[in-house]
Amino acid sequence: MIPYGSLVVYVTPNKDRRYIKRLEEGQDWHSNDGVLSAEAVHAANFGSEVRTSLDIPIRVLEATLHDRLKGLKRQTQIIYPKDIAYICLRLGAGPGRTIIEAGCGSGGLTTGLSWFCGPTGRVVSHEAREEFMKLARRNLEWAGVGDNVEIVHRDIADGFCIDNADALFLDVRTPWEYLDHAVKAVKPGAMFGFLVPTVDQVSKLLMGLEKGPFADIEVCEILMRNWKPVADRLRPEDRMNAHTGFLIFCRHQERSADFEYSRPLGTRQRKQEAARQARLAESGANPYDDGETAIVFMGHGTEADSNAVYRKMQDLLTNDGHTNYFVGTVEASPSLDDVLAAVKAGSYKKVVLEPLMVVAGDHANNDMAGDDDDSWKSMFNASGK
């Protein structure tokens, strides 16, 4: 027996068309296939067939979360079920969890989060436009969820209305502008998720994440291709749900120069890290610039007049305000002794060594980071740095 008030999916023989309706006492369903009695549906079970007044069989199914998401009324582009499922998984939506959302729109993701968080969870959604708030609330009530959802009329440029959340998701045009507020709204180590539709938005967001306490970054898109379920002619459908947006996930994570330096990097990773450090230096947000860390670049050096470029490089760094950056060479000047003296003159608690060479293999592995007593690493350790 199907209780009144249930969301029911009616499937007709005509091209397997599907209609999702709420079963109400005395409210029969009228269609081109005839009238389907509410009383007859109430007396049936999910998964059965009920005949209309024209004696046409209609399949009666229970509405799943997927059905409810596809049946939402929308005034905005909603997040697709294929994306919602992965977002909920990555954010860890579940019982007892508190999830912050911004940009609820028509309430697609809000519905999914509410479903997975259940009665003991909590979803706090922020929406700047009142008409979307009202639509999202109506959709939640229609889908049979939302008791655990609070929708706040708020521009997140003013910050989020709660803190200490377990995870946070932003579906806004410029998420990189709200990262500082996002960090304040969550627990240490919390998950973050973002959705943006274009590549340049992803790049701007990644640059923003580089500057803050974020790690474990993932960028992906989910493409879903159905196959025709015909056993002897199995092949893909002609259409598919392809790109609907880029998903970006990361964790709140304190970052240190020691951890970054301890990573073994290949050639490609070294180039990427150098580019990242250059961007951070340009923006003034380099994590090495903490007042306690000296950055020492080890060049090769030469007896030729061109060796003057190293002194010039040191002068440029100092004049630009990078007073914790030092340049030395293996075979000329500034020498290791010169750099040691300059670093000792500062109040630095740690030193990060970086190769300044096109090809750095043996010099980096032995002269810079080797365990021999005369390596740069050993000499700095011996000096107490």
Phi and psi in degrees as a GROMACS rama.xvg file:
@    title "Ramachandran Plot"
@    xaxis  label "Phi"
@    yaxis  label "Psi"
@TYPE xy
-96.3848  119.462  ILE-2
-65.5679  143.54  PRO-3
-63.1024  144.49  TYR-4
96.8716  -10.4824  GLY-5
-74.0283  147.55  SER-6
-83.3647  124.159  LEU-7
-122.353  138.869  VAL-8
-100.896  122.008  VAL-9
-100.225  127.361  TYR-10
-115.01  122.363  VAL-11
-96.7714  157.078  THR-12
-67.2686  -20.8446  PRO-13
-77.2984  96.7684  ASN-14
58.8673  25.5453  LYS-15
52.8161  37.7905  ASP-16
-63.9772  141.071  ARG-17
-118.914  137.652  ARG-18
-133.034  130.13  TYR-19
-105.958  123.423  ILE-20
-136.655  153.408  LYS-21
-90.2283  130.037  ARG-22
-79.7188  113.936  LEU-23
-120.366  139.779  GLU-24
-61.1454  128.817  GLU-25
80.0983  -2.73858  GLY-26
-102.643  87.685  GLN-27
-70.7188  155.886  ASP-28
-100.425  123.415  TRP-29
-104.774  132.323  HIS-30
-149.679  179.102  SER-31
-65.6809  -16.4073  ASN-32
-90.3696  4.26302  ASP-33
112.039  -168.889  GLY-34
-100.71  128.445  VAL-35
-103.279  117.415  LEU-36
-70.7355  128.681  SER-37
-61.434  -35.748  ALA-38
-65.0028  -39.0668  GLU-39
-67.5312  -39.2133  ALA-40
-66.8948  -41.8204  VAL-41
-59.0506  -35.5196  HIS-42
-80.4083  -14.096  ALA-43
-88.6162  179.767  ALA-44
-116.043  154.745  ASN-45
-59.0089  140.561  PHE-46
90.3901  1.89416  GLY-47
-103.062  179.356  SER-48
-118.21  138.375  GLU-49
-125.166  137.168  VAL-50
-93.2229  145.331  ARG-51
-84.8642  -178.13  THR-52
-65.5949  -18.5774  SER-53
-97.2873  13.7889  LEU-54
62.6765  33.0598  ASP-55
-100.78  127.791  ILE-56
-73.6544  135.971  PRO-57
-121.988  126.947  ILE-58
-78.3574  140.329  ARG-59
-118.093  117.529  VAL-60
-124.462  152.647  LEU-61
-78.1322  136.446  GLU-62
-74.7199  118.297  ALA-63
-82.9653  176.4  THR-64
-59.6089  -39.8325  LEU-65
-59.8177  -44.3496  HIS-66
-61.8065  -42.1736  ASP-67
-66.572  -40.3297  ARG-68
-62.7428  -39.8517  LEU-69
-73.2936  -19.4019  LYS-70
-94.4191  1.63296  GLY-71
-66.8208  142.124  LEU-72
-74.6106  141.573  LYS-73
-137.565  140.607  ARG-74
-116.164  -6.55533  GLN-75
-129.926  166.247  THR-76
-69.2044  119.374  GLN-77
-89.4173  160.412  ILE-78
-74.7226  136.063  ILE-79
-73.7384  152.766  TYR-80
-54.6399  -36.7239  PRO-81
-61.5343  -35.2504  LYS-82
-80.2305  -38.8016  ASP-83
-58.9806  -41.8975  ILE-84
-60.1913  -45.5568  ALA-85
-71.3201  -36.5275  TYR-86
-60.3729  -47.3433  ILE-87
-61.9145  -38.2184  CYS-88
-65.3788  -47.1046  LEU-89
-70.3122  -33.1776  ARG-90
-78.4341  -14.0296  LEU-91
74.5013  31.8743  GLY-92
-61.6526  129.12  ALA-93
-178.026  -178.294  GLY-94
-55.2452  134.619  PRO-95
80.0492  -2.14509  GLY-96
-92.4911  146.741  ARG-97
-110.725  119.989  THR-98
-117.891  129.945  ILE-99
-97.6857  137.919  ILE-100
-131.245  145.519  GLU-101
-132.511  132.881  ALA-102
86.9682  59.1212  GLY-103
-74.3939  -22.8769  CYS-104
57.1287  -125.124  GLY-105
-83.6395  -5.36381  SER-106
94.3481  19.8036  GLY-107
-63.2816  -57.7136  GLY-108
-65.3973  -36.6422  LEU-109
-57.3787  -40.4852  THR-110
-62.6856  -45.5314  THR-111
-63.5342  -44.2779  GLY-112
-62.6585  -41.8737  LEU-113
-62.1249  -42.7196  SER-114
-59.2102  -49.2079  TRP-115
-75.6251  -32.4614  PHE-116
-74.2653  -27.9626  CYS-117
66.5654  -170.976  GLY-118
-63.1077  -27.7486  PRO-119
-94.0857  -5.55791  THR-120
-94.2277  176.981  GLY-121
-146.801  134.072  ARG-122
-121.633  124.137  VAL-123
-116.651  109.576  VAL-124
-106.881  137.666  SER-125
-112.136  131.42  HIS-126
-141.495  129.258  GLU-127
-81.3999  -21.1158  ALA-128
-107.256  123.349  ARG-129
-65.5584  -34.5568  GLU-130
-65.4799  -32.5567  GLU-131
-73.6117  -35.1756  PHE-132
-57.9092  -46.98  MET-133
-64.5954  -41.4942  LYS-134
-64.21  -44.1332  LEU-135
-60.7721  -41.6318  ALA-136
-64.9779  -40.1735  ARG-137
-63.9717  -40.9778  ARG-138
-65.2371  -39.8266  ASN-139
-61.7368  -45.0163  LEU-140
-65.3739  -39.5418  GLU-141
-63.6285  -39.0337  TRP-142
-77.2159  -6.34278  ALA-143
81.5864  20.5733  GLY-144
-129.28  -173.467  VAL-145
107.858  -7.55146  GLY-146
-63.0077  -24.38  ASP-147
-100.028  15.0187  ASN-148
-112.545  131.63  VAL-149
-114.653  120.113  GLU-150
-104.262  121.669  ILE-151
-109.937  130.053  VAL-152
-81.8456  99.1372  HIS-153
-158.832  138.235  ARG-154
-86.131  120.708  ASP-155
-71.467  -4.2169  ILE-156
-62.0741  -21.639  ALA-157
-92.4992  6.8516  ASP-158
95.8115  173.617  GLY-159
-95.524  155.099  PHE-160
-83.4503  -9.90051  CYS-161
-133.927  170.284  ILE-162
-135.089  179.05  ASP-163
63.6468  30.3845  ASN-164
-78.3253  159.363  ALA-165
-82.9647  -25.2916  ASP-166
-161.526  161.049  ALA-167
-144.423  137.964  LEU-168
-128.684  132.01  PHE-169
-115.45  122.259  LEU-170
-119.177  70.7279  ASP-171
-132.704  164.75  VAL-172
-68.5097  -38.5779  ARG-173
-126.664  70.0608  THR-174
-62.3061  -25.7697  PRO-175
-65.3211  -18.7857  TRP-176
-77.5253  -12.4757  GLU-177
-117.11  15.2448  TYR-178
-66.337  -37.4746  LEU-179
-62.9006  -43.5573  ASP-180
-64.1499  -38.6097  HIS-181
-62.592  -41.816  ALA-182
-61.1446  -38.7996  VAL-183
-71.3444  -17.0778  LYS-184
-93.1413  -4.96386  ALA-185
-124.593  166.739  VAL-186
-72.7452  157.362  LYS-187
-57.9439  135.258  PRO-188
82.744  6.59749  GLY-189
-68.0259  160.783  ALA-190
-89.5053  143.99  MET-191
-121.896  146.508  PHE-192
-137.561  150.169  GLY-193
-142.064  149.746  PHE-194
-129.705  125.911  LEU-195
-138.228  149.831  VAL-196
-89.3664  -17.9109  PRO-197
-123.246  159.297  THR-198
-65.7809  -42.0666  VAL-199
-65.6784  -30.4309  ASP-200
-66.7428  -38.5851  GLN-201
-61.1066  -45.349  VAL-202
-61.5243  -43.8211  SER-203
-64.9311  -37.9507  LYS-204
-66.0131  -43.063  LEU-205
-61.5457  -39.5377  LEU-206
-64.3549  -37.008  MET-207
-66.3548  -39.6818  GLY-208
-66.3059  -31.2347  LEU-209
-59.8514  -29.5906  GLU-210
-87.1536  -9.74961  LYS-211
-119.487  -174.209  GLY-212
-82.5568  69.0935  PRO-213
-131.394  145.559  PHE-214
-153.797  -179.664  ALA-215
56.6128  49.2792  ASP-216
-82.6096  135.522  ILE-217
-130.095  133.416  GLU-218
-120.346  127.951  VAL-219
-151.93  166.134  CYS-220
-135.389  150.218  GLU-221
-112.643  119.475  ILE-222
-112.158  126.591  LEU-223
-119.136  120.667  MET-224
-118.427  116.501  ARG-225
-80.1206  156.168  ASN-226
-116.326  149.357  TRP-227
-73.0954  120.286  LYS-228
-80.8169  61.562  PRO-229
-117.122  113.694  VAL-230
-56.692  -42.5881  ALA-231
-93.3496  1.56946  ASP-232
-141.295  48.279  ARG-233
-70.2131  121.082  LEU-234
-159.402  165.819  ARG-235
-68.3272  153.258  PRO-236
-65.4708  158.711  GLU-237
-73.7961  -23.0219  ASP-238
-122.394  160.003  ARG-239
-148.793  160.686  MET-240
-86.6419  99.0181  ASN-241
-94.72  -126.41  ALA-242
-70.9198  120.982  HIS-243
-120.861  -3.88875  THR-244
154.378  158.382  GLY-245
-92.9936  134.602  PHE-246
-105.55  130.673  LEU-247
-124.39  129.208  ILE-248
-127.086  150.115  PHE-249
-160.95  173.829  CYS-250
-116.994  150.38  ARG-251
-70.2109  124.975  HIS-252
-153.665  122.83  GLN-253
-66.2993  144.308  GLU-254
-124.647  145.672  ARG-255
-134.941  152.062  SER-256
-63.1976  -33.8273  ALA-257
-60.6823  -44.5376  ASP-258
-65.2285  -45.3334  PHE-259
-62.6831  -40.0593  GLU-260
-71.0092  -28.4823  TYR-261
-74.9346  -10.3103  SER-262
-73.0239  131.362  ARG-263
-73.5247  122.981  PRO-264
-115.857  133.737  LEU-265
-80.6728  -178.105  GLY-266
-59.5943  -45.7197  THR-267
-64.5659  -42.9209  ARG-268
-65.6874  -35.4682  GLN-269
-63.3193  -41.0917  ARG-270
-65.6689  -41.393  LYS-271
-64.4849  -40.9848  GLN-272
-67.3186  -38.1878  GLU-273
-63.5765  -40.8867  ALA-274
-64.8483  -39.5727  ALA-275
-64.3486  -43.5857  ARG-276
-64.8621  -36.6165  GLN-277
-64.1856  -41.2977  ALA-278
-64.8272  -42.6594  ARG-279
-65.4  -39.8009  LEU-280
-64.0132  -39.8578  ALA-281
-64.8026  -35.9347  GLU-282
-87.4316  -5.9123  SER-283
75.3812  21.8337  GLY-284
-120.297  27.2127  ALA-285
-68.7863  125.82  ASN-286
-63.9178  -19.7019  PRO-287
-71.5664  -22.4645  TYR-288
-83.7191  60.7512  ASP-289
-101.949  5.08653  ASP-290
82.9135  -7.9146  GLY-291
-118.906  -6.50853  GLU-292
-116.304  130.298  THR-293
-100.894  134.337  ALA-294
-104.495  119.687  ILE-295
-114.933  119.39  VAL-296
-96.2049  129.117  PHE-297
-105.47  110.146  MET-298
-96.2227  173.078  GLY-299
-78.2266  -52.9542  HIS-300
86.6915  155.732  GLY-301
-154.473  156.429  THR-302
-79.4003  -7.19702  GLU-303
-74.2128  164.249  ALA-304
-61.2368  -24.8743  ASP-305
-64.7162  -12.9102  SER-306
-62.3794  -17.9094  ASN-307
-60.9715  -16.6021  ALA-308
-62.306  -28.7552  VAL-309
-69.4454  -41.7178  TYR-310
-63.4325  -41.1328  ARG-311
-62.0733  -40.673  LYS-312
-63.4613  -42.2492  MET-313
-62.1343  -41.8776  GLN-314
-64.1495  -41.0087  ASP-315
-63.4095  -43.147  LEU-316
-62.3696  -45.0388  LEU-317
-65.5145  -44.0603  THR-318
-66.4434  -26.5155  ASN-319
-84.9502  3.68235  ASP-320
94.2994  1.77926  GLY-321
-89.5787  69.0271  HIS-322
-75.5647  -9.73436  THR-323
-97.6453  12.5371  ASN-324
-107.225  131.824  TYR-325
-131.671  141.947  PHE-326
-117.997  128.155  VAL-327
-134.31  172.004  GLY-328
-133.076  160.14  THR-329
-81.1911  -38.7315  VAL-330
-120.918  9.38774  GLU-331
-151.183  -148.153  ALA-332
-119.742  150.225  SER-333
-64.0338  137.722  PRO-334
-89.1983  175.124  SER-335
-60.1533  -38.5434  LEU-336
-62.6313  -39.5756  ASP-337
-62.0132  -43.2143  ASP-338
-69.2659  -41.9183  VAL-339
-56.9106  -43.2885  LEU-340
-65.4091  -40.9671  ALA-341
-66.9957  -39.2075  ALA-342
-69.9873  -40.3214  VAL-343
-61.7653  -29.235  LYS-344
-70.4026  -18.2943  ALA-345
-94.2316  170.367  GLY-346
-100.486  49.0786  SER-347
-87.0679  140.138  TYR-348
-96.2416  -17.803  LYS-349
-151.151  160.826  LYS-350
-130.017  135.639  VAL-351
-111.263  123.522  VAL-352
-97.188  133.85  LEU-353
-132.495  133.519  GLU-354
-72.657  139.358  PRO-355
-119.892  65.1256  LEU-356
-144.816  149.305  MET-357
-68.9519  -46.1125  VAL-358
-119.333  114.28  VAL-359
-117.457  7.72603  ALA-360
-46.3742  -74.7631  GLY-361
-68.3076  -39.2293  ASP-362
-63.7243  -42.5074  HIS-363
-69.2627  -43.2236  ALA-364
-72.0675  -35.6409  ASN-365
-108.641  -59.2504  ASN-366
-64.3085  -37.5764  ASP-367
-90.3683  -54.2237  MET-368
-112.46  11.2171  ALA-369
-72.3141  170.604  GLY-370
-95.2913  -2.58446  ASP-371
-64.6426  155.569  ASP-372
-62.6547  -26.9045  ASP-373
-97.279  8.41099  ASP-374
-72.2322  157.31  SER-375
-61.3979  -39.5583  TRP-376
-61.7419  -46.3358  LYS-377
-65.5045  -38.9252  SER-378
-65.8665  -40.7293  MET-379
-68.8732  -38.9424  PHE-380
-60.9511  -41.4697  ASN-381
-66.0881  -26.9111  ALA-382
-83.3702  -2.20641  SER-383
92.5491  6.47696  GLY-384
